[in-house]
Amino acid sequence: MIKAIIVDDEYNAIKNLAWEIERFCDDVKVIDTFTDPIEAISAINYLKPDCVFLDIEMPEMDGF
């Protein structure tokens, strides 16, 4: 099972992507989601996901 985190400043984008992953990707489990990129950085270091779905255009910082 691939552990994934979704990071996006738009809640609806997170909700839509999580639904798509749940419906079409049996081997991917979304373990957490974040709208705040600073929180996401801490969680990524703590949770150590296999995959991060990351919005590259966010108000506070970009995905790069």
Order of alpha helices (4+ residues) and beta strands (2+ residues): beta-alpha-beta-alpha-beta
